[in-house]
Amino acid sequence: MPYVITEPCIGVKDASCVDVCPVDCIHTADEAEMYYIDPDSCIDCSACVNVCPVDAIYSTYDMPAGQERFEEVNAAFFRDRP
């Protein structure tokens, strides 16, 4: 049950989540509009959830309606990187 960063992160890129992640699975790129969680590296610890200032991080089982596509958005960021 990896965690997923959803739409509220777009344009914010706060990075509080990066600072608390024990496995360094949250990344972005200069040109990206948000942060992303690598589903293959996430250990489901939920450390990132409470520090997110815009409540953008959810487990794949608890995503709000309308945010489901962000599971693929997060995975694609890591799959499509060189």
Summary of the structure (lengths in Angstrom):
residues: 82
radius of gyration: 11.2
end to end distance: 25.4
largest distance: 31.6
contacts: 214
relative contact order: 0.30
helix: 22%
strand: 12%
